[in-house]
Amino acid sequence: MKKMAIVLAAGQGKRMKSKLYKVLHSVCGKPMVGHVLDAVRGASCERSIVVVGHGAESVKSVLGSSAEYALQAEQLGTGHAVMQAKPLLGDEEGVTVVICGDTPLVRAETVEAMIALHVKQGAAATILTAELSDPTGYGRIVRGSDNGVLRIVEHKDCSPEETAIKEINTGTYCFDNRKLFQALEQVTNENAQGEYYLPDVIGILQSEGHAIAACLVEDSSEAIGVNDRVALGEAERLMRLRINAGHQMNGVTFIDPAHTYIEANVTIGSDTILYPGTVLRGQTSIGSDCVIGPSTEITNTIVGNGSTIRQSVAEGAEVREECNVGPFAFLRPGTKLGRHVKVGDFVEIKNTVIGENSKVPHLSYVGDAVIGTNVNIGCGAITANYDGYNKSKTEIGDNVFVGSNSNLIAPLKIGSGAYIVAGSTITQNVADNDLAIARERQVNKPGYAEKIRARARAKKDRETE
C-alpha cells in the first residue's frame, strides 16, 4: 500500500506579525514545516507534497528537493489547498495523510498509528483527535454508540451537550486517496467565508456510506497548531522538553533540563553532563563523558569524548578528545583542536589548527594559524594576521615556546623547538631550535620618576585654577 502526504503550508500567518513566512519560524532550530515533513517521512510516506502560497519561493528554498510542491495561488480554504495536489496525486492508489505545516509537535509514531488504524478499520477517512481540558475554539468529535465518528461540530455550532465534549479535531487526517479527491469535487464554498473546507469531505464520505475512524493521540500537546508567537513559544518549550527527555533516556545528565536548550539535530553521547545555560545548536555533535557548561553556546561544532567546555562559545569548530576549553573562550569557524589541547580564559581562536597537547592558556588571539604539538602560547600572545586587506598565515612547529605578550606578525614561520622571548614582536621567520628576541633595550633613568610625577601635579594644578 502506497503512503503519501499533503502538507498544507500556503497560509500567510498574519497573527505572527512577522516578515518571515509562518511555517518557516523555527522550533528548536528547525522550521515548523521541517518538523512536519520529518513526521510524515518517519511514517514511511513515499511522497510528500507541500502546498505553498504566500512565501512560496522562501519555503522552496528552505526545503529544497526534500519535497514536491503544489501552488495555491489564491487562498480559498483547506479543501481548495488539498485540491492543488490533485495533478500530482489524483491518480494514485493508497492512503494520503493531510497535515498542516504549522503543527511541529506531531510525531512520526502518531502519524504511523493513525495510518495503521485507518487501514485496520477499512475507513475512507481517519481523523487524528485529541482530548483537551479546555477545548474552546476547536471542532468537537461526536461519536455514536459504537464509538464511531458521527460528525465534527465546529465550536460555534455546538449545543450545550456538544460543548462539554473534550475530544477535538486536530486538523490532521488520513484518507483513501481516490475517495479524497472524488469527495473534494463535491465540496462547495457556500459559507460565510466563501471558502472550501476540508472537513466537509468527512460529511460527504459519510453520506456515501463510507466508514470514518478517529485516532486519539496519547499526548494532547501534539495537537498544537502555531498561529501566533504565544503558541510558538509554547511549542518551543514542549519540543525542548521532549528533546531533553530523549537525551536523558540515552544516558545524558541534565543538571537543570528547564534551562538547557538543545536543537533538534544535535547528538550527544552517554555520560555527558550538561550544566544550566547550555545552548547546543545546528549540527552539533557532543561525544561521551563530556562536561558542557554552565553558560556555554555551541553551534555546528564537533566535540570529542571526554572534553570539557565551560562558559564559552564555539561555532563551526572541531574539538578532539579530552580537550579543556574555557572559561570565556571563543572558538570561531575553522578552529580545530587536537587531543588534550588547553584553551583557557579570554582566548579567541579563529581558522586555526592546534596540535595535540598544545596550550593557549589565557588572554590570547590566534587566527589563521597552524600550530604543532606540545606548543605553549604565553599570556597575551597575538597572531597579527590581517593587514586591512589580506589575511596571512602563521605556522608554528612542534615543541615551541611563545613567551607572554608576544606579537607574531604574519606571514610567519616558526620552526620546531624555537623559543620566543616574552615581549617580542616577531616579523621574520625563526628556524628550528632558535631563540628569537625582538624588543627595545631597557633604559633606566635614576630619580626620573619623581620628575614625571611633579610635572603631572603641576599640570593638574594649572587646570583646576
Secondary structure as the mmCIF struct_conf table of DSSP 4:
data_model
#
loop_
_struct_conf.conf_type_id
_struct_conf.id
_struct_conf.beg_label_comp_id
_struct_conf.beg_label_asym_id
_struct_conf.beg_label_seq_id
_struct_conf.end_label_comp_id
_struct_conf.end_label_asym_id
_struct_conf.end_label_seq_id
STRN STRN1 LYS A 3 ALA A 9
HELX_RH_3T_P HELX_RH_3T_P1 LYS A 14 MET A 16
BEND BEND1 SER A 18 LEU A 20
HELX_RH_3T_P HELX_RH_3T_P2 LYS A 22 LEU A 24
BEND BEND2 HIS A 25 HIS A 25
STRN STRN2 SER A 26 VAL A 27
TURN_TY1_P TURN_TY1_P1 CYS A 28 GLY A 29
STRN STRN3 LYS A 30 PRO A 31
HELX_RH_AL_P HELX_RH_AL_P1 MET A 32 GLY A 42
TURN_TY1_P TURN_TY1_P2 ALA A 43 SER A 44
BEND BEND3 GLU A 46 GLU A 46
STRN STRN4 ARG A 47 VAL A 52
TURN_TY1_P TURN_TY1_P3 HIS A 54 GLY A 55
HELX_RH_AL_P HELX_RH_AL_P2 ALA A 56 LEU A 63
HELX_RH_3T_P HELX_RH_3T_P3 GLY A 64 SER A 66
BEND BEND4 ALA A 67 ALA A 67
STRN STRN5 GLU A 68 LEU A 71
BEND BEND5 ALA A 73 GLU A 74
HELX_RH_AL_P HELX_RH_AL_P3 THR A 78 MET A 83
TURN_TY1_P TURN_TY1_P4 GLN A 84 ALA A 85
HELX_RH_AL_P HELX_RH_AL_P4 LYS A 86 LEU A 89
TURN_TY1_P TURN_TY1_P5 GLY A 90 ASP A 91
BEND BEND6 GLY A 94 GLY A 94
STRN STRN6 VAL A 95 CYS A 100
TURN_TY1_P TURN_TY1_P6 GLY A 101 ASP A 102
TURN_TY1_P TURN_TY1_P7 PRO A 104 LEU A 105
HELX_RH_AL_P HELX_RH_AL_P5 ALA A 108 LYS A 120
TURN_TY1_P TURN_TY1_P8 GLN A 121 GLY A 122
BEND BEND7 ALA A 124 ALA A 124
STRN STRN7 ALA A 125 GLU A 131
BEND BEND8 SER A 133 SER A 133
TURN_TY1_P TURN_TY1_P9 THR A 136 GLY A 137
BEND BEND9 TYR A 138 TYR A 138
HELX_LH_PP_P HELX_LH_PP_P1 GLY A 139 GLY A 139
STRN STRN8 ARG A 140 ARG A 143
TURN_TY1_P TURN_TY1_P10 SER A 145 ASP A 146
BEND BEND10 ASN A 147 ASN A 147
STRN STRN9 VAL A 149 VAL A 153
HELX_RH_3T_P HELX_RH_3T_P4 HIS A 155 ASP A 157
HELX_RH_AL_P HELX_RH_AL_P6 PRO A 160 THR A 163
TURN_TY1_P TURN_TY1_P11 ALA A 164 ALA A 164
STRN STRN10 GLU A 167 ASP A 176
HELX_RH_AL_P HELX_RH_AL_P7 ASN A 177 LEU A 184
TURN_TY1_P TURN_TY1_P12 GLU A 185 GLN A 186
BEND BEND11 ASN A 191 ASN A 191
TURN_TY1_P TURN_TY1_P13 ALA A 192 GLN A 193
TURN_TY1_P TURN_TY1_P14 LEU A 198 PRO A 199
HELX_RH_AL_P HELX_RH_AL_P8 ASP A 200 SER A 207
TURN_TY1_P TURN_TY1_P15 GLU A 208 GLY A 209
STRN STRN11 ILE A 212 LEU A 216
BEND BEND12 GLU A 218 ASP A 219
HELX_RH_3T_P HELX_RH_3T_P5 SER A 220 ALA A 223
BEND BEND13 ASP A 228 ASP A 228
HELX_RH_AL_P HELX_RH_AL_P9 ARG A 229 MET A 249
TURN_TY1_P TURN_TY1_P16 ASN A 250 GLY A 251
STRN STRN12 THR A 253 PHE A 254
BEND BEND14 ILE A 255 ILE A 255
HELX_RH_3T_P HELX_RH_3T_P6 PRO A 257 HIS A 259
STRN STRN13 TYR A 261 ILE A 262
TURN_TY1_P TURN_TY1_P17 ALA A 264 ASN A 265
STRN STRN14 THR A 267 ILE A 268
TURN_TY1_P TURN_TY1_P18 SER A 270 ASP A 271
STRN STRN15 ILE A 273 LEU A 274
TURN_TY1_P TURN_TY1_P19 PRO A 276 GLY A 277
STRN STRN16 VAL A 279 ARG A 281
TURN_TY1_P TURN_TY1_P20 GLY A 282 GLN A 283
STRN STRN17 SER A 285 ILE A 286
TURN_TY1_P TURN_TY1_P21 SER A 288 ASP A 289
STRN STRN18 VAL A 291 ILE A 292
BEND BEND15 PRO A 294 SER A 295
STRN STRN19 GLU A 297 THR A 299
BEND BEND16 ASN A 300 ASN A 300
STRN STRN20 ILE A 302 VAL A 303
TURN_TY1_P TURN_TY1_P22 ASN A 305 GLY A 306
STRN STRN21 THR A 308 ILE A 309
BEND BEND17 GLN A 311 GLN A 311
STRN STRN22 VAL A 313 GLU A 315
BEND BEND18 GLY A 316 GLY A 316
STRN STRN23 GLU A 318 VAL A 319
TURN_TY1_P TURN_TY1_P23 GLU A 321 GLU A 322
STRN STRN24 ASN A 324 VAL A 325
BEND BEND19 PRO A 327 PHE A 328
STRN STRN25 PHE A 330 LEU A 331
TURN_TY1_P TURN_TY1_P24 PRO A 333 GLY A 334
STRN STRN26 LYS A 336 LEU A 337
TURN_TY1_P TURN_TY1_P25 ARG A 339 HIS A 340
STRN STRN27 LYS A 342 ASP A 345
TURN_TY1_P TURN_TY1_P26 PHE A 346 PHE A 346
STRN STRN28 GLU A 348 LYS A 350
BEND BEND20 ASN A 351 ASN A 351
STRN STRN29 VAL A 353 ILE A 354
TURN_TY1_P TURN_TY1_P27 GLU A 356 ASN A 357
STRN STRN30 LYS A 359 HIS A 362
BEND BEND21 LEU A 363 LEU A 363
STRN STRN31 TYR A 365 GLY A 367
BEND BEND22 ASP A 368 ASP A 368
STRN STRN32 ALA A 369 ILE A 371
BEND BEND23 THR A 373 ASN A 374
STRN STRN33 ASN A 376 ILE A 377
TURN_TY1_P TURN_TY1_P28 CYS A 379 GLY A 380
STRN STRN34 ILE A 382 ALA A 384
STRN STRN35 TYR A 386 TYR A 386
BEND BEND24 GLY A 388 TYR A 389
STRN STRN36 LYS A 391 LYS A 391
STRN STRN37 THR A 394 ILE A 396
TURN_TY1_P TURN_TY1_P29 ASP A 398 ASN A 399
STRN STRN38 PHE A 401 VAL A 402
TURN_TY1_P TURN_TY1_P30 SER A 404 ASN A 405
STRN STRN39 ASN A 407 ILE A 409
BEND BEND25 ALA A 410 PRO A 411
STRN STRN40 LEU A 412 ILE A 414
TURN_TY1_P TURN_TY1_P31 SER A 416 GLY A 417
STRN STRN41 TYR A 419 ILE A 420
HELX_LH_PP_P HELX_LH_PP_P2 VAL A 421 VAL A 421
TURN_TY1_P TURN_TY1_P32 ALA A 422 GLY A 423
STRN STRN42 THR A 425 ILE A 426
BEND BEND26 GLN A 428 GLN A 428
STRN STRN43 VAL A 430 VAL A 430
TURN_TY1_P TURN_TY1_P33 ASP A 432 ASN A 433
STRN STRN44 LEU A 435 ALA A 436
HELX_LH_PP_P HELX_LH_PP_P3 GLU A 440 GLN A 442
TURN_TY1_P TURN_TY1_P34 PRO A 446 GLY A 447
HELX_RH_AL_P HELX_RH_AL_P10 TYR A 448 THR A 464
#
